[in-house]
Structures are given as C-alpha cells and as structure tokens.
C-alpha cells in the first residue's frame, strides 16, 4: 500500500492554498466585521473575544497584542477561578463547558457595557458553551462576530438544545476555511496531521483589525493601538491608552 505524502513542504502548500481561499471567500465578511469593530471602538466600547480549546489562540490574536486594538478583552474558562472565586478543581471537569449557567457567569465576569462587541471563536461552532454564550450576548443586544469553519459546522449535528449553531446567531461570520476535523494531511492508518485553523483564523483577525483601523482613521478617530511593550517607552505608552478603559480589559483572568 503506498504511503500518503507527508512533510513540511506539502503542509506549506496546503496552508498557502488555504490562505488564498480564505482571503477570497471572506472579503465581504471581513468588511462587515471591520465595520462592527470600528463602530465599537468609536462608541468607547470593548471587543470581547472568547474561544475554548485551541480556539483560544485566535482570541489571543484579538486581545492585548502588539499592533492590535487596545479596547479588547479575552474571556476564558480560567476567569471562573482567577476572578470568579471558583475552586481551581473546576477547570479539571471535562463537562465544564456543559455546566448550566456557565455562559451567564462568563458574561458577568466580562463586565460588558451596552456598546461592547463580542467575537466568539469555534471551529465546530456547536459546543454548548459556545452557543450558550452566543445566545446570551445577542439576547443582551450586543453585536456578535463568529469565527468558525463553515465546512465543519455544517458537517456535524447541532448539539445545543436550541438546534442553533454559532454561525446562525452572528451578525458577521468569518469562515476560517478549515476542513472538518481541521487537519489536512491524511495519515496511513486513519486520521490526519497538521491543522490549518490557527493560521487562517489569525489571518482573518488581522485583516479585520487592519480594515477597522482604516475605517476609524477615515472617519476622524485616533485608533488606540498597542505598540510592543519590549521597545523603549512602549509599556508607558500602552498604559496611557489602557487607562481609558480601567476595569474593563480582562485578559483571560488577569
């Protein structure tokens, strides 16, 4: 039996093709998401990002990084312990994401204001915690951007009792183009190797931020953007910008 092709070059080719497809497929969605980002920042709002599992990587691209927007906050399950008073053992519960009231607690710990925007990231878009939080924030009147794999989400059953998926609830949907299961290189005895969603999701986040800042500048606003804290004066400059949002910026429990 011939062995499936594997290796760095093949994955790089897959990744390159994925990037090109994602750029082409998301032009309208990037524009719509950027409009929501810009409107939020212009209204003195904060952009809250949430993802579980490896989707946390895209939330980290949004919240608190050099070259990104200052009014950004990351929601994490660890918030329950670090700011919510829960015992650390709660994080070891494999069924934590299914626990009743989880979305309500995470939403409260985020301390959102009415003008705030939420970005929820999930490859499958069907997990209970993801859909619960999406229902919570949209029910409270917040705009919602979803970052998901449309192929994956439509290939699996909707798990939430509402029958809804993350993409069903969003004002704008960014499709990371990942295949069902994320990985792209087939292995000889089943399964696959090397996921692409982190690459494509990070790309989409940065595209949205670039367009949002362009909109803010065109409309006469001075965008609050982080510089690296590891350059002279960077930390001090960032602290001045963060002071405008005191008590509103949470970075996964901090």
C-alpha positions in Angstrom: 0.0 0.0 0.0 1.5 3.4 -1.0 2.2 5.7 1.9 0.4 9.0 2.0 2.6 12.0 1.3 3.7 13.9 4.4 6.2 16.5 5.2 6.8 20.2 5.7 6.6 21.2 2.1 3.3 19.5 1.5 1.8 21.1 4.6 3.1 24.5 3.5 1.4 24.0 0.1 -1.9 23.2 1.8 -1.5 26.2 4.1 -0.8 28.5 1.2 -3.8 27.3 -0.7 -6.0 27.6 2.4 -4.8 31.2 3.0 -5.6 32.1 -0.6 -9.1 30.5 -0.4 -9.9 32.2 2.9 -8.9 35.7 1.6 -11.0 35.3 -1.5 -14.0 33.8 0.4 -14.1 36.4 3.2 -14.0 39.7 1.5 -17.5 40.7 2.4 -17.3 39.2 5.9 -14.1 40.9 6.7 -15.6 44.2 5.7 -18.7 43.6 7.8 -16.7 42.5 10.8 -14.4 45.5 10.5 -17.4 47.8 10.5 -18.6 46.3 13.7 -15.1 46.6 15.3 -14.8 50.2 14.2 -18.2 51.2 15.4 -17.5 49.5 18.8 -14.2 51.4 19.3 -15.7 54.7 18.1 -18.5 54.3 20.7 -16.0 53.7 23.5 -16.8 50.1 23.5 -14.6 47.0 24.2 -14.3 44.0 22.0 -14.6 40.7 23.9 -13.1 37.5 22.4 -13.9 34.0 23.6 -12.8 30.6 22.4 -12.3 27.3 24.1 -9.6 24.7 23.4 -7.3 25.7 20.6 -9.6 28.5 19.5 -8.1 30.5 22.4 -5.2 31.2 20.0 -7.4 33.4 17.9 -8.8 35.1 21.0 -5.2 35.9 21.9 -4.7 37.5 18.4 -7.5 39.9 19.2 -6.9 40.8 22.8 -3.8 42.5 24.2 -1.2 42.1 21.5 1.3 44.5 19.8 -0.2 46.0 16.7 -3.8 45.2 17.9 -6.5 47.4 19.3 -6.3 48.4 23.0 -10.0 48.1 23.9 -10.0 44.3 23.7 -10.7 41.7 26.4 -10.3 37.9 26.4 -12.9 35.7 28.1 -11.6 32.4 29.4 -12.8 29.5 31.5 -10.0 30.3 33.9 -11.9 33.5 34.7 -14.1 31.4 36.9 -11.2 30.8 39.2 -9.0 33.8 38.8 -11.8 36.4 39.1 -14.9 34.4 39.9 -13.9 32.7 43.2 -14.4 29.1 42.0 -12.0 26.4 43.3 -9.3 25.5 40.7 -10.6 22.0 40.6 -13.5 23.2 38.5 -11.2 23.6 35.5 -10.4 19.8 35.5 -14.1 19.0 35.0 -14.3 17.6 31.4 -18.0 18.6 31.4 -17.4 22.2 32.5 -18.4 23.5 29.1 -21.8 21.9 29.5 -22.5 23.1 33.0 -25.7 25.1 33.4 -25.3 28.8 33.9 -21.7 28.9 32.5 -22.4 31.5 29.9 -24.2 33.7 32.4 -21.1 33.6 34.7 -18.6 34.3 32.0 -20.7 37.1 30.6 -21.0 38.7 34.1 -17.2 38.4 34.7 -16.6 40.1 31.4 -18.3 43.2 32.8 -19.6 44.3 29.4 -21.3 47.6 28.6 -24.1 48.0 26.1 -21.8 49.3 23.3 -19.4 46.3 23.6 -18.9 43.8 20.8 -18.3 40.1 21.1 -16.2 37.8 19.0 -16.7 34.1 19.6 -14.4 31.6 18.0 -15.1 27.9 17.5 -14.1 25.6 14.7 -17.2 23.4 15.0 -19.5 26.1 16.3 -21.8 23.6 18.0 -20.4 23.2 21.5 -22.9 24.1 24.3 -20.7 26.7 25.9 -20.1 28.5 22.6 -23.8 28.6 21.6 -24.9 29.4 25.1 -22.6 32.5 25.2 -23.7 33.5 21.7 -27.3 33.4 22.8 -26.5 35.3 25.9 -24.7 38.2 24.2 -27.1 38.5 21.3 -30.0 38.4 23.8 -28.4 41.3 25.7 -28.3 43.3 22.5 -24.5 43.0 21.7 -23.3 42.6 18.1 -21.6 39.3 17.5 -18.9 38.2 15.1 -18.4 34.5 14.7 -15.1 32.9 13.6 -15.7 29.3 12.6 -15.3 26.6 10.0 -18.4 26.6 7.9 -17.5 23.2 6.4 -17.1 21.7 9.9 -20.1 23.3 11.5 -22.4 22.0 8.7 -20.9 18.5 8.7 -21.7 17.8 12.4 -25.0 17.7 14.3 -26.1 20.8 16.2 -25.6 19.8 19.9 -27.3 22.7 21.6 -30.9 22.1 22.7 -31.9 25.2 20.6 -30.7 23.5 17.4 -28.6 26.6 16.7 -25.0 26.9 15.7 -22.7 29.8 16.4 -22.9 30.9 12.7 -26.7 31.1 13.0 -26.5 33.8 15.7 -23.8 36.1 14.4 -24.1 39.5 12.7 -21.0 38.6 10.7 -19.4 35.2 10.1 -15.7 34.7 9.3 -15.0 31.3 7.7 -11.5 30.0 8.5 -11.8 27.5 5.7 -10.6 24.6 7.8 -11.8 21.1 6.8 -13.9 19.0 9.1 -11.5 18.0 11.8 -9.1 20.8 10.9 -6.1 18.6 9.9 -5.1 18.4 6.3 -2.5 15.6 5.8 -4.0 12.1 5.8 -2.2 9.5 7.9 -1.7 5.9 6.7 -4.0 4.3 9.3 -6.6 7.0 9.5 -6.8 10.4 11.0 -4.9 13.4 9.7 -2.0 15.7 10.6 -1.4 19.4 10.8 -4.4 21.7 11.5 -4.8 25.0 9.5 -7.4 26.8 11.5 -4.9 28.7 13.7 -3.1 30.1 10.6 -6.3 31.1 8.8 -8.1 32.4 11.9 -5.1 34.6 12.8 -5.0 35.9 9.2 -8.7 36.8 9.4 -8.4 38.6 12.7 -5.5 40.7 11.5 -7.4 41.5 8.2 -10.4 42.7 10.3 -8.2 44.8 12.5 -6.5 46.4 9.5 -9.8 47.3 7.9 -11.3 48.6 11.2 -8.3 50.9 11.8 -8.6 52.2 8.3 -12.2 53.0 8.8 -11.5 54.7 12.1 -8.8 56.9 10.6 -11.0 57.7 7.6 -13.8 58.8 9.9 -11.6 61.1 12.0 -10.9 58.9 15.0 -7.5 58.2 16.5 -7.3 54.4 16.9 -6.0 53.1 20.2 -3.4 50.6 19.1 -0.8 48.8 21.1 2.9 49.0 20.5 5.3 46.3 21.7 6.0 46.6 25.4 9.5 45.5 24.6 10.6 48.7 22.9 11.7 51.8 24.7 8.6 53.7 26.1 6.2 51.0 24.8 4.9 49.9 28.2 4.3 53.6 29.3 2.5 54.4 26.1 0.3 51.4 26.3 -0.5 52.2 30.0 -1.8 55.6 29.0 -4.1 54.1 26.4 -5.3 51.4 28.7 -6.2 53.9 31.4 -9.2 55.0 29.3 -10.7 51.5 29.9 -9.8 51.0 33.5 -11.6 47.9 34.9 -12.9 46.8 31.5 -10.0 45.0 30.0 -9.6 41.4 31.1 -7.0 39.0 29.6 -8.1 35.5 30.5 -8.4 36.0 34.2 -5.9 38.8 34.7 
